[in-house]
């Protein structure tokens, strides 16, 4: 007989003889962590020992190397992406001198947008490939493609070639490296996952601080093509980082069978249907999608906007301030998000509301006011980014986290792609970015409002769980098989991550 009960706020699963024990979740507010699971079935024995559990949340040489490598990958990819506004100005000068093309601004902005869109859109495929072929292999291949794409961009002579090399090849390679860099963290960290995600995502902020100034110096000394060549060397670092990503096969229970048999078992399925049954996750993912229209507009167009309004602070300095305060926001938010009674959804709601209001405020500020707005944008951007991964782990569990993160990033690809070209088009029509920044600030405000319904659904689930556990000892027989089951169907649903 399988008995499911609550002890000190924890769900515990006990069994005898050869019956199957399931992995239950601990629910404390919005956090879910796995308990030790043991499956005794014929000759296949799966169990997790205390020694293996000690590998989780421990800062060893290997896990520290993983954190540093993940931070470097995030920094390299998004340091370049977030600094595209610097490249945008010089690419505009280059191609406007070479050829007269109508709507040149949105076309050049589209190069960066295609790259960003593919980074996120292909993340779901990167997650599927990661589950099938392993984190290390896919991340290495991604680094190779990113290097080839960036170097080929330095040889591009027209916009069509640039769309293929920078937009498609670089975007695809970066995607294959980015998703595994997040997934690997769940193999070695659970209780400290918020802190570690804050450290890792801070990599992109640190690189965003350095990259705009470095790019401007490189372009002035080496030209735009020479700068892209140097960036290809930077992209090759992704392959080195991938070598540290050795998977921890015990993070879901280490089998007493060969590793080959484990991997075969792990790779049987492609997309897990439980993700689509998880209403809380789907609602959250759709909210994130709607919130990100215009997210990259400040990163792409702030440099040109600062020049247009004759700000005392150059656009490169403003982007650097966003990166610096984004780094600060990630360091602050990570530890806060790990506090058990802090709801990570509320943190994200505050971040979206603030980002929306600050983006709209760009239209009425210049000089010092613009600098303050950029500092605020960075701070709340860091808050939003650092808890994306932990929230995904909260809602679906570690066994589904890889595909959950990939699916979420895939959802984000459309809004992140269309924002900057539309903003460039509005600039081309109106001669300024006022309407573009106002429209870019509205979606985060809508997202913050929609999160009210997510919080309400969370509270309803917790209330049902609390009421249902009062009945956990009420069993009824199942005709035909002689087994018993709890009348608390919600428990089974929670185990299968169906809510």
C-alpha positions as CSV (number, residue, x, y, z in Angstrom):
1,X,0.0,0.0,0.0
2,X,1.2,3.5,-0.8
3,X,0.6,6.1,1.9
4,X,0.7,9.8,1.1
5,X,0.7,12.1,4.1
6,X,1.8,15.6,5.2
7,X,4.5,16.0,7.8
8,X,5.7,19.5,8.9
9,X,4.5,21.0,5.7
10,X,6.2,18.3,3.6
11,X,4.7,15.6,1.4
12,X,6.1,12.2,2.1
13,X,5.6,9.0,0.1
14,X,6.1,5.6,1.8
15,X,5.8,2.1,0.4
16,X,6.6,-1.5,1.1
17,X,7.8,-4.6,-0.7
18,X,7.9,-4.1,-4.5
19,X,5.5,-1.3,-4.8
20,X,6.5,1.8,-6.6
21,X,7.2,5.0,-4.7
22,X,6.7,8.3,-6.4
23,X,8.6,11.5,-6.2
24,X,6.6,14.0,-4.2
25,X,7.0,17.8,-4.1
26,X,7.4,20.0,-1.1
27,X,5.2,23.1,-1.4
28,X,6.1,26.1,0.7
29,X,4.5,29.1,-0.9
30,X,5.7,28.9,-4.5
31,X,8.7,26.7,-4.2
32,X,8.8,23.0,-5.0
33,X,11.7,20.6,-4.3
34,X,12.1,16.9,-4.8
35,X,12.3,14.3,-2.1
36,X,14.3,11.2,-2.3
37,X,12.6,8.6,-4.5
38,X,13.1,4.9,-4.7
39,X,11.7,2.6,-7.2
40,X,11.9,-1.2,-6.6
41,X,10.7,-2.9,-9.7
42,X,12.0,-6.4,-10.7
43,X,15.7,-6.2,-11.4
44,X,15.9,-2.4,-12.1
45,X,16.8,-0.6,-8.9
46,X,16.8,3.2,-8.8
47,X,17.7,4.9,-5.6
48,X,19.3,8.1,-4.4
49,X,21.8,7.9,-1.6
50,X,22.8,10.6,0.9
51,X,26.2,10.8,-0.7
52,X,24.6,11.7,-4.0
53,X,22.3,14.2,-2.4
54,X,25.3,16.0,-1.0
55,X,26.4,16.8,-4.6
56,X,23.3,19.1,-4.9
57,X,23.9,22.7,-3.8
58,X,27.6,22.1,-3.0
59,X,30.1,24.6,-4.2
60,X,33.0,22.4,-5.4
61,X,35.6,23.2,-8.0
62,X,33.5,21.6,-10.6
63,X,30.3,23.3,-9.7
64,X,32.1,26.7,-9.5
65,X,33.5,26.1,-12.9
66,X,30.0,25.4,-14.2
67,X,28.7,28.6,-12.7
68,X,31.6,30.6,-14.2
69,X,31.1,29.0,-17.6
70,X,27.4,29.6,-17.6
71,X,27.9,33.2,-16.7
72,X,30.5,33.6,-19.4
73,X,28.1,32.1,-22.0
74,X,25.3,34.4,-20.9
75,X,27.6,37.4,-20.9
76,X,29.1,36.7,-24.3
77,X,25.8,36.2,-26.0
78,X,23.8,39.0,-24.4
79,X,26.7,41.3,-24.1
80,X,26.8,41.4,-27.9
81,X,23.0,41.4,-28.3
82,X,22.4,44.2,-25.8
83,X,25.1,46.3,-27.5
84,X,23.7,46.0,-31.0
85,X,22.7,49.6,-30.7
86,X,26.4,50.6,-31.1
87,X,26.8,48.4,-34.2
88,X,23.4,49.7,-35.5
89,X,24.7,53.3,-35.8
90,X,27.9,52.2,-37.7
91,X,26.0,49.7,-39.9
92,X,23.6,52.5,-40.8
93,X,26.4,54.7,-41.8
94,X,28.1,51.9,-43.8
95,X,25.1,50.7,-45.8
96,X,23.6,54.2,-46.4
97,X,26.9,55.2,-48.0
98,X,27.1,52.0,-50.1
99,X,23.5,51.8,-51.4
100,X,20.2,53.8,-51.3
101,X,17.6,51.5,-49.8
102,X,14.1,52.6,-48.6
103,X,13.4,52.0,-44.9
104,X,17.1,51.2,-44.3
105,X,16.7,51.8,-40.5
106,X,14.2,49.0,-39.9
107,X,16.1,46.7,-42.3
108,X,19.3,47.0,-40.3
109,X,17.4,46.8,-37.0
110,X,15.9,43.6,-38.4
111,X,19.4,42.0,-38.6
112,X,19.8,42.2,-34.8
113,X,16.1,41.2,-34.3
114,X,16.4,38.1,-36.4
115,X,19.5,37.1,-34.3
116,X,17.6,37.7,-31.0
117,X,14.5,36.0,-32.3
118,X,16.3,32.8,-33.3
119,X,18.2,32.7,-29.9
120,X,14.8,32.4,-28.2
121,X,12.8,30.6,-30.8
122,X,15.3,27.8,-31.3
123,X,15.6,27.3,-27.5
124,X,12.8,24.7,-27.5
125,X,14.7,22.7,-30.2
126,X,17.9,23.2,-28.2
127,X,16.2,21.8,-25.2
128,X,15.0,18.8,-27.1
129,X,18.4,18.2,-28.6
130,X,19.9,18.6,-25.2
131,X,17.7,15.9,-23.7
132,X,18.6,13.6,-26.6
133,X,22.3,14.2,-27.2
134,X,23.5,15.8,-23.9
135,X,24.1,19.3,-22.6
136,X,27.8,19.4,-23.3
137,X,27.6,18.3,-27.0
138,X,24.8,20.7,-28.0
139,X,26.4,23.6,-26.2
140,X,29.8,23.0,-28.0
141,X,28.1,22.8,-31.4
142,X,26.3,26.0,-30.6
143,X,29.6,27.7,-29.8
144,X,31.1,26.5,-33.1
145,X,28.1,27.9,-35.1
146,X,28.2,31.2,-33.3
147,X,31.9,31.6,-34.1
148,X,31.4,30.8,-37.7
149,X,28.4,33.1,-38.0
150,X,30.2,36.1,-36.4
151,X,33.3,35.6,-38.5
152,X,31.2,35.3,-41.7
153,X,29.5,38.5,-40.8
154,X,32.8,40.3,-41.0
155,X,33.0,39.2,-44.6
156,X,29.5,40.2,-45.5
157,X,29.2,42.9,-48.2
158,X,25.4,43.4,-48.3
159,X,22.3,43.2,-46.0
160,X,21.2,39.8,-47.4
161,X,24.5,38.2,-46.4
162,X,24.4,39.9,-43.0
163,X,20.9,38.5,-42.4
164,X,22.2,35.0,-43.1
165,X,25.5,35.2,-41.2
166,X,24.7,37.5,-38.2
167,X,20.9,36.9,-38.1
168,X,20.5,33.2,-38.8
169,X,23.9,31.4,-38.2
170,X,24.9,33.4,-35.1
171,X,21.4,33.4,-33.7
172,X,21.1,29.6,-34.1
173,X,24.5,29.0,-32.6
174,X,23.9,31.3,-29.7
175,X,20.6,29.5,-29.0
176,X,22.2,26.1,-28.9
177,X,24.6,27.4,-26.3
178,X,22.3,29.6,-24.2
179,X,19.6,27.0,-23.3
180,X,22.0,24.4,-22.0
181,X,23.8,27.0,-19.9
182,X,20.6,27.4,-17.9
183,X,19.6,23.8,-17.8
184,X,22.9,22.6,-16.4
185,X,22.3,24.7,-13.3
186,X,19.3,22.5,-12.2
187,X,21.6,19.5,-12.2
188,X,23.7,20.8,-9.4
189,X,21.6,23.4,-7.5
190,X,18.1,23.4,-6.0
191,X,17.9,25.3,-2.7
192,X,20.4,27.8,-4.0
193,X,19.0,27.9,-7.5
194,X,17.9,31.5,-7.2
195,X,21.3,32.7,-6.0
196,X,23.1,30.7,-8.8
197,X,20.8,32.0,-11.5
198,X,21.4,35.5,-10.2
199,X,25.2,35.0,-10.5
200,X,24.9,33.4,-13.9
201,X,22.6,35.9,-15.5
202,X,24.8,38.7,-14.0
203,X,27.3,37.6,-16.6
204,X,25.3,39.3,-19.3
205,X,25.0,42.4,-17.2
206,X,28.8,42.6,-16.6
207,X,29.5,42.1,-20.4
208,X,26.8,44.7,-21.2
209,X,28.8,47.2,-19.0
210,X,32.0,46.6,-20.9
211,X,30.8,45.8,-24.4
212,X,29.4,49.1,-25.6
213,X,32.6,51.1,-24.8
214,X,34.8,48.3,-26.1
215,X,32.8,48.1,-29.4
216,X,33.1,51.8,-29.9
217,X,36.9,51.7,-29.4
218,X,37.3,48.7,-31.7
219,X,35.1,50.2,-34.4
220,X,37.0,53.5,-34.3
221,X,40.4,51.7,-34.5
222,X,39.7,48.6,-36.6
223,X,36.5,49.4,-38.5
224,X,33.2,47.6,-38.4
225,X,34.5,44.5,-40.2
226,X,37.6,44.2,-38.0
227,X,35.4,44.5,-34.9
228,X,33.2,41.6,-36.0
229,X,36.4,39.5,-36.5
230,X,37.4,40.2,-32.9
231,X,33.9,39.3,-31.8
232,X,34.2,35.9,-33.5
233,X,37.2,35.2,-31.2
234,X,35.0,36.1,-28.3
235,X,32.3,33.6,-29.5
236,X,34.9,30.8,-29.6
237,X,35.0,31.0,-25.8
238,X,31.6,29.3,-25.8
239,X,33.1,26.1,-26.9
240,X,35.6,26.1,-24.1
241,X,32.8,26.8,-21.6
242,X,30.8,23.8,-22.9
243,X,33.6,21.4,-21.9
244,X,32.7,22.0,-18.2
245,X,29.0,21.0,-18.6
246,X,29.2,17.4,-17.4
247,X,25.7,16.2,-16.6
248,X,24.8,15.1,-13.1
249,X,22.8,11.9,-13.7
250,X,21.8,11.7,-10.0
251,X,19.9,14.9,-9.9
252,X,16.6,13.0,-10.5
253,X,17.8,9.8,-8.7
254,X,21.0,8.0,-9.7
255,X,20.3,4.5,-11.1
256,X,22.2,1.4,-10.2
257,X,22.4,0.5,-13.8
258,X,24.8,1.6,-16.5
259,X,24.9,5.2,-17.6
260,X,24.1,4.1,-21.2
261,X,20.8,2.5,-20.0
262,X,19.9,5.7,-18.1
263,X,20.4,7.9,-21.1
264,X,18.4,5.6,-23.3
265,X,15.6,5.8,-20.8
266,X,15.9,9.5,-20.6
267,X,15.8,10.0,-24.4
268,X,12.7,7.9,-25.2
269,X,10.3,10.9,-25.3
270,X,10.6,14.2,-27.1
271,X,8.1,16.8,-25.9
272,X,6.6,16.1,-22.5
273,X,2.8,16.4,-22.5
274,X,2.7,17.4,-18.8
275,X,3.9,20.9,-19.8
276,X,0.8,21.5,-21.8
277,X,-1.4,20.2,-18.9
278,X,0.3,22.6,-16.4
279,X,-2.2,25.5,-16.4
280,X,-0.1,27.6,-14.1
281,X,3.0,27.3,-16.3
282,X,1.1,28.0,-19.6
283,X,-0.6,31.1,-18.1
284,X,2.8,32.4,-16.9
285,X,4.5,31.7,-20.2
286,X,1.7,33.5,-22.2
287,X,2.0,36.5,-19.8
288,X,5.8,36.7,-20.3
289,X,5.2,36.6,-24.1
290,X,2.8,39.5,-24.0
291,X,5.1,41.5,-21.7
292,X,8.1,41.4,-24.0
293,X,6.9,43.3,-27.0
294,X,9.4,46.2,-27.2
295,X,11.7,44.7,-24.6
296,X,14.9,45.2,-26.7
297,X,13.8,48.6,-28.1
298,X,15.9,50.6,-25.6
299,X,18.9,48.4,-26.1
300,X,18.7,48.8,-29.9
301,X,17.8,52.5,-30.2
302,X,19.0,54.2,-27.1
303,X,22.3,55.2,-28.6
304,X,20.7,57.0,-31.6
305,X,17.9,58.5,-29.4
306,X,20.6,60.0,-27.0
307,X,22.3,61.5,-30.0
308,X,19.0,62.9,-31.3
309,X,18.1,64.6,-28.0
310,X,21.7,65.9,-27.5
311,X,22.0,64.1,-24.2
312,X,25.1,65.0,-22.2
313,X,25.6,61.3,-21.6
314,X,26.4,59.4,-24.8
315,X,24.3,56.3,-25.8
316,X,27.2,54.0,-25.0
317,X,27.3,55.3,-21.4
318,X,23.6,54.8,-21.0
319,X,23.7,51.2,-22.2
320,X,26.6,50.6,-19.9
321,X,24.5,52.0,-17.0
322,X,21.7,49.6,-17.9
323,X,24.2,46.7,-17.8
324,X,25.8,47.8,-14.5
325,X,22.5,48.2,-12.6
326,X,21.1,45.0,-14.2
327,X,24.1,43.2,-12.6
328,X,23.3,44.8,-9.3
329,X,19.6,43.8,-9.7
330,X,20.5,40.2,-10.3
331,X,22.8,40.0,-7.3
332,X,20.1,41.5,-5.1
333,X,17.1,39.5,-6.5
334,X,18.8,36.1,-6.5
335,X,19.2,35.7,-2.7
336,X,15.8,37.4,-2.1
337,X,14.1,34.9,-4.4
338,X,15.6,32.0,-2.4
339,X,13.7,33.1,0.8
340,X,11.0,30.5,1.3
341,X,8.1,32.9,1.9
342,X,8.9,35.2,-1.0
343,X,6.7,34.7,-4.0
344,X,8.9,35.0,-7.1
345,X,5.9,35.8,-9.3
346,X,5.3,39.0,-7.2
347,X,9.0,40.0,-7.7
348,X,8.5,39.6,-11.5
349,X,5.3,41.6,-11.4
350,X,7.0,44.5,-9.7
351,X,9.8,44.3,-12.3
352,X,7.4,44.5,-15.2
353,X,5.4,47.4,-13.8
354,X,8.6,49.3,-13.2
355,X,10.1,48.5,-16.7
356,X,6.9,49.7,-18.4
357,X,6.8,53.0,-16.6
358,X,10.5,53.7,-17.0
359,X,10.4,52.9,-20.7
360,X,7.6,55.4,-21.3
361,X,9.5,58.0,-19.2
362,X,12.4,58.0,-21.7
363,X,10.3,60.2,-23.9
364,X,10.3,63.1,-21.4
365,X,13.8,63.0,-20.2
366,X,17.3,63.9,-21.4
367,X,20.7,64.2,-19.9
368,X,20.7,63.3,-16.2
369,X,17.1,62.3,-16.1
370,X,17.8,59.8,-18.9
371,X,20.7,58.5,-17.0
372,X,18.5,57.8,-13.9
373,X,15.9,56.1,-16.0
374,X,18.5,53.8,-17.6
375,X,19.8,52.9,-14.1
376,X,16.2,52.0,-13.1
377,X,15.7,50.0,-16.3
378,X,18.8,48.0,-15.5
379,X,17.9,47.3,-11.9
380,X,14.4,45.9,-12.7
381,X,15.7,44.1,-15.9
382,X,18.1,42.3,-13.6
383,X,15.2,41.3,-11.3
384,X,13.1,40.0,-14.2
385,X,15.9,38.0,-15.8
386,X,17.4,36.4,-12.7
387,X,14.2,34.6,-11.6
388,X,13.0,33.3,-15.0
389,X,14.8,30.0,-14.5
390,X,13.9,29.5,-10.8
391,X,10.2,30.2,-11.6
392,X,10.2,27.6,-14.4
393,X,11.7,25.1,-11.9
394,X,9.1,26.0,-9.4
395,X,6.2,25.4,-11.7
396,X,7.2,22.2,-13.5
397,X,9.9,20.6,-11.4
398,X,13.5,19.8,-12.4
399,X,12.6,16.8,-14.6
400,X,10.6,19.1,-17.0
401,X,12.7,22.2,-16.5
402,X,14.8,21.8,-19.7
403,X,11.8,21.8,-22.0
404,X,9.9,24.3,-19.9
405,X,12.7,26.8,-20.3
406,X,13.1,26.1,-24.0
407,X,9.4,26.4,-24.6
408,X,9.2,29.7,-22.7
409,X,12.1,31.2,-24.6
410,X,10.5,30.0,-27.9
411,X,7.3,31.9,-26.9
412,X,9.4,35.0,-26.3
413,X,11.0,35.0,-29.8
414,X,8.1,36.7,-31.6
415,X,7.8,39.8,-29.4
416,X,11.5,40.2,-29.0
417,X,12.0,40.0,-32.8
418,X,9.3,42.5,-34.0
419,X,9.9,45.2,-31.4
420,X,13.1,46.9,-32.7
421,X,12.2,47.0,-36.4
422,X,8.8,48.4,-35.7
423,X,10.5,51.1,-33.5
424,X,12.9,51.9,-36.3
425,X,9.9,52.2,-38.8
426,X,8.1,54.5,-36.4
427,X,11.3,56.6,-36.2
428,X,11.5,56.7,-40.0
429,X,7.9,57.9,-40.2
430,X,7.9,60.4,-37.2
431,X,11.5,61.5,-37.0
432,X,11.8,60.6,-33.3
433,X,11.4,57.7,-30.9
434,X,8.6,59.1,-28.7
435,X,5.8,56.9,-30.0
436,X,8.1,53.9,-30.2
437,X,9.1,54.2,-26.5
438,X,5.5,54.7,-25.4
439,X,4.3,51.6,-27.2
440,X,7.3,49.7,-25.9
441,X,6.3,50.5,-22.3
442,X,2.7,49.4,-22.5
443,X,3.2,45.5,-22.8
444,X,5.2,45.2,-19.5
445,X,2.3,47.0,-17.8
446,X,-0.2,44.6,-19.3
447,X,2.0,41.7,-18.1
448,X,2.1,43.1,-14.6
449,X,-1.7,43.2,-14.6
450,X,-2.1,39.7,-15.9
451,X,0.1,38.3,-13.2
452,X,-2.7,39.1,-10.8
453,X,-4.6,36.1,-12.2
454,X,-1.5,33.9,-11.9
455,X,-1.2,34.8,-8.2
456,X,-4.9,34.1,-7.8
457,X,-4.5,30.7,-9.4
458,X,-1.5,30.0,-7.1
459,X,-3.6,30.8,-4.0
460,X,-6.4,28.6,-5.2
461,X,-4.1,25.7,-5.8
462,X,-2.5,26.1,-2.4
463,X,-5.9,26.2,-0.7
464,X,-7.0,23.1,-2.5
465,X,-3.8,21.3,-1.5
466,X,-4.3,22.4,2.1
467,X,-7.9,21.1,2.2
468,X,-7.1,18.0,0.4
469,X,-4.3,16.9,2.7
470,X,-6.7,16.9,5.6
471,X,-8.3,14.0,3.9
472,X,-5.1,12.1,2.9
473,X,-5.8,9.1,5.1
474,X,-9.2,8.4,3.5
475,X,-8.7,5.6,1.0
476,X,-11.1,3.6,-1.1
477,X,-10.5,0.3,-2.9
478,X,-10.0,0.1,-6.6
479,X,-12.0,-2.8,-8.0
480,X,-10.1,-5.5,-9.8
481,X,-6.5,-4.9,-8.8
482,X,-6.7,-5.1,-5.0
483,X,-4.7,-1.9,-4.6
484,X,-5.8,1.2,-2.9
485,X,-5.6,4.8,-3.8
486,X,-6.2,8.1,-2.1
487,X,-9.3,10.0,-3.0
488,X,-7.1,13.1,-3.2
489,X,-6.7,13.2,-6.9
490,X,-4.9,16.5,-6.6
491,X,-1.9,14.8,-5.0
492,X,-1.4,12.6,-8.0
493,X,-1.8,15.6,-10.3
494,X,0.9,17.5,-8.4
495,X,3.2,14.5,-8.6
496,X,2.8,14.4,-12.4
497,X,3.3,18.2,-12.6
498,X,-0.1,18.6,-14.2
499,X,-1.1,21.8,-12.5
